[in-house]
Amino acid sequence: MPSVLVSTEIVIGTLLVIAVVVLATTFLRRRYIAKGLPLTLCGMRRSPSDRWRLGLIRFGDNALEWYTLGGVSVRPRHRWLRQRLLLDVPELLRGGDSLPLLPGASRVPCSDGDSDFELALQGPAYTALRSWQEAAPPGYNVNVA
């Protein structure tokens, strides 16, 4: 009997260690990706026939960067320059198109000149994206006479 008990303890201990490592990696990855910049949850898809993929968007100085929600990569999966990014009118997601983690989200058709894609954002995140897109960092694109 002691061998079964020891084996069970080893299995449970290993599962706990794996769970702690996964949680710590997720937390540290998110902190590293943010780097003090605004970061929010959003959905992204390349075309209306594709499925939504959840991720994080970061509003950088000159580019909007999209990171996958899971995984260990700290590189953005997609990057769109502020000057080339065009946002269309948002439409509320309904029915089978909705995302459970983003209740009340809106579908925002976007284009960067080369490709079209859609973002799913909740109200405050859309307002932040629109403000970021229309603004420019201090001293950026300034004509001095």
DAZIJO-V324653 format. One record per residue. PHI is phi in whole degrees, 0 to 359 (999 if undefined). PSI is psi as a letter, one per 40 degrees, with the letter a starting at -180 (none if undefined). OMEGA is omega in radians with two decimals (none if undefined). Layout:
phi psi omega
PHI PSI OMEGA
PHI PSI OMEGA
This chain:
phi psi omega
999 d -3.12
300 d -3.12
292 d 3.09
292 d 3.13
296 d 3.12
296 d 3.12
298 d 3.12
296 d 3.11
297 d 3.12
296 d 3.13
297 d -3.14
295 d 3.10
298 d 3.12
296 d 3.11
297 d 3.10
294 d 3.11
297 d 3.11
298 d 3.13
297 d 3.13
295 d 3.13
296 d 3.13
297 d 3.14
296 d 3.13
295 d 3.12
297 d 3.13
297 d 3.14
297 d -3.12
294 d 3.10
297 d -3.14
296 d 3.11
296 d 3.14
293 d -3.14
296 d -3.08
296 d -3.13
46 f 3.11
81 e 3.12
260 i 3.11
300 h -3.09
220 h -3.13
215 i 3.12
281 h 3.10
205 i 3.03
252 i 3.13
216 i 3.00
212 i -3.08
282 d 3.14
213 i -3.14
300 d 3.13
276 e 3.11
282 i 3.07
268 i 3.12
290 i 3.05
240 h -3.14
281 i 3.13
197 a 3.11
241 h 3.02
249 i 3.13
239 h 3.12
270 g 3.12
274 a 3.14
294 d -3.05
237 e -3.06
212 i 3.01
262 h -3.09
243 h -3.13
245 h 3.14
244 i 3.05
294 i -3.10
289 d 3.13
259 i 3.10
101 a -3.11
243 e -3.12
292 h 3.09
255 e 3.06
263 i 3.11
291 i 3.10
285 d 3.11
225 i -3.14
219 h -3.13
235 h 3.13
289 i -3.11
301 d -3.07
292 d -3.07
263 e -3.06
281 h 3.09
244 h 3.14
253 h 3.11
261 a -3.12
289 h 3.13
286 i 3.07
231 h -3.12
295 h 3.08
287 h -3.11
226 i 3.00
57 b -3.08
289 e -3.13
272 e -3.04
284 i 3.12
246 h -3.09
299 d -3.12
279 e 3.12
233 g -3.12
295 h 3.13
73 f -3.11
285 i 3.09
246 i 3.07
271 h -3.13
244 h 3.05
293 h -3.09
227 i 3.07
212 i 3.07
242 e -3.13
94 d -3.13
264 d -3.07
215 i 3.07
253 i 3.12
202 i 3.13
230 i 3.03
245 i 3.04
249 h -3.07
228 i 3.01
282 i -3.04
310 d -3.13
297 d 3.13
292 d 3.09
294 d 3.11
299 d 3.11
296 d 3.13
297 d -3.14
297 d 3.11
296 d 3.13
298 d -3.08
293 d -3.10
275 e -3.12
271 i 3.05
219 i 3.12
296 i 3.12
303 h 3.10
83 e -3.11
277 h 3.06
59 f -3.11
262 h 3.06
261 h 3.14
256 h -3.11
270 none none
